[in-house]
Amino acid sequence: MDLTKCGFCGALATKMSDEGFPSCARHSGKKAAAPSCPDCGSVMALRRGKFGSFWGCITYPNCIGIRKMGA
């Protein structure tokens, strides 16, 4: 079972927001702002890997910056 966290508060995600971001019931209608990459400062995109969802830099493979969901 995938235990993805809410991209807004870090609680257990039960739904997807209007834009497709994992969210808890309290935040399902909100619009998420994508974080910036800690390595290069570019915008990050929501990605899904074998260990769950995470934020990945849009300039990949030039930059391999990532962030965990809720961080």
Secondary structure in CASP SS format (residue, H / E / C, confidence):
PFRMAT SS
TARGET T0000
AUTHOR 0000-0000-0000
METHOD secondary structure of the structure
MODEL  1
M C 1.00
D C 1.00
L C 1.00
T C 1.00
K E 1.00
C C 1.00
G C 1.00
F C 1.00
C C 1.00
G C 1.00
A C 1.00
L E 1.00
A C 1.00
T C 1.00
K E 1.00
M E 1.00
S C 1.00
D C 1.00
E C 1.00
G C 1.00
F C 1.00
P E 1.00
S E 1.00
C C 1.00
A H 1.00
R H 1.00
H H 1.00
S C 1.00
G C 1.00
K C 1.00
K C 1.00
A C 1.00
A C 1.00
A C 1.00
P C 1.00
S E 1.00
C C 1.00
P C 1.00
D C 1.00
C C 1.00
G C 1.00
S C 1.00
V E 1.00
M E 1.00
A E 1.00
L E 1.00
R E 1.00
R E 1.00
G E 1.00
K C 1.00
F C 1.00
G E 1.00
S E 1.00
F E 1.00
W E 1.00
G E 1.00
C E 1.00
I C 1.00
T C 1.00
Y C 1.00
P C 1.00
N C 1.00
C C 1.00
I C 1.00
G C 1.00
I E 1.00
R E 1.00
K E 1.00
M C 1.00
G C 1.00
A C 1.00
END
